[in-house]
Amino acid sequence: MKPQQRIFGRLLMLSAGALALVALALWTGNRTTRRDDGWTDRERLVINESDSVMYVTVLPEDSVLLRTPSVDLSAEQLASPELRTLMAKMRATVQSPQQDGVGIAAPQVGIDRRLIWIQRFDKPGEPFECYLNPHLDSVYGAMTHGPEGCLSVPPMRGHVPRYGSVIVSYLHPETLLPQKDTVHGYTAIIFQHECDHLDGTLYIDRADTLFVSIAWADERAAYDYARPAWWPDICLEANQCLRKRCHELTK
């Protein structure tokens, strides 16, 4: 790994520790204004104002969002039209040419709720499927060290140790009934990656190595990833703290 790549990796890792307390204080404070359906005003703004392809949160600008553990969707939220809107926009986002991912978690679009989309490479047709309130009941099997990237950490890549199998419990997106699934191989790795997002953990926290992907950087150059003007900037204080700490590291 080149020196500048090691420095970049260290800067990204900062958000796991340096911002933890700030993130919890700021973000919890901004989750208190709720309506009868359970969504906060900020969440409602993000869901309804976003284009069909949503803004994807990134490090270091959106560290608070990405480092805050998500909570389960409430009964009111599960029954709300906002959830269906969020689900549709998240799917359009992960499948869009500018993102072209294999999975996405709600914190990556600014919503700290347990909701993920995952491409099921272990099923015929490799469909994308939605999982509400997912939890990994068990991870097991042989550990593998494979390459990973993340829509929220561009243009970094890394090699990450993951288990070969998982047991996941969740609510079915249509019936809302409890389900359980055992998944193996590459799809199991995607489940671990996306469920980590819901716990405020990023793959860079687990990676053995990190490096800049020049090819990915070149691909991203063709698209606009700017944060929308209406995006609620509740992360200002935490981001200032991160920038100060980054500046100290690079002196």
C-alpha positions, 0 to 999 in steps of 0.5 A, spaced: 500 500 500 502 506 498 503 512 503 498 516 501 493 510 500 495 508 508 493 516 510 487 515 506 485 509 510 487 512 516 482 518 515 476 514 513 477 509 519 477 516 524 469 516 523 469 509 527 472 512 533 473 520 533 466 521 531 462 516 535 460 520 541 458 526 537 454 522 532 450 519 537 449 526 541 447 529 534 443 524 531 439 522 537 437 529 538 435 529 531 430 523 531 426 526 536 421 530 532 416 524 530 409 524 527 404 519 528 406 514 523 413 514 526 417 518 521 421 524 523 420 530 519 427 529 517 426 522 515 420 524 511 424 530 508 429 525 505 424 520 503 419 525 499 424 530 496 429 525 494 429 523 486 428 516 484 435 515 485 437 518 492 443 521 494 448 516 497 451 518 503 459 518 503 465 518 508 467 523 511 461 528 509 456 523 512 460 520 518 454 521 523 449 518 518 453 512 517 456 511 524 449 511 527 446 504 529 439 503 526 433 501 529 427 497 527 422 499 523 416 500 527 409 498 526 406 504 524 412 505 519 411 498 516 404 500 515 406 507 512 406 509 504 413 512 506 416 506 507 413 503 500 416 510 497 423 509 500 423 501 498 422 503 491 427 509 491 432 505 494 432 499 489 432 504 483 438 507 487 442 501 488 441 499 480 442 505 477 448 506 472 451 511 477 451 506 483 451 499 480 451 496 487 449 489 489 446 491 496 444 498 499 442 499 506 438 505 509 443 509 512 446 510 506 440 514 503 440 518 510 435 513 514 437 510 520 432 504 520 433 497 519 432 496 511 436 493 506 436 491 499 440 485 496 442 482 490 441 474 491 446 471 486 444 464 489 437 464 486 435 463 479 435 470 475 439 473 481 434 478 483 434 484 488 430 482 494 428 487 500 429 485 507 425 489 513 428 489 520 434 484 518 438 481 524 444 476 523 442 470 528 448 467 526 455 467 522 459 461 521 463 457 516 470 458 513 473 465 513 474 467 506 478 474 505 475 477 499 475 484 495 470 489 497 468 496 496 462 500 498 458 505 495 459 510 501 466 509 501 469 511 494 473 510 490 476 505 496 477 497 495 479 492 500 480 485 502 475 483 508 475 477 512 468 474 512 464 468 514 461 463 509 454 462 511 449 466 515 442 465 518 438 472 517 431 473 520 427 479 517 420 481 516 417 479 509 416 486 505 409 484 503 406 480 508 410 483 514 411 476 517 417 473 520 422 469 516 428 466 517 433 464 511 440 460 511 445 463 506 451 461 503 457 464 499 458 471 496 450 472 498 452 471 505 458 476 504 453 481 502 448 480 507 454 481 512 456 487 509 449 490 509 447 488 516 454 491 518 451 498 515 445 497 520 450 497 526 454 503 524 460 499 521 463 499 515 467 494 511 474 499 512 473 497 519 474 490 518 479 490 512 486 487 512 488 492 506 485 498 503 487 501 496 484 506 492 481 503 485 483 508 480 478 504 475 472 506 480 474 513 480 474 513 473 467 510 472 465 515 477 467 521 474 462 521 469 456 522 474 454 527 479 454 525 486 453 532 489 449 532 495 442 536 494 441 543 496 435 541 501 439 535 504 438 537 512 445 538 514 445 536 522 452 533 521 455 540 521 459 540 528 461 532 527 464 534 520 468 540 523 470 535 528 472 530 523 476 535 518 480 538 524 482 531 526 484 529 519 488 536 518 492 534 524 493 527 521 496 530 515 501 535 518 
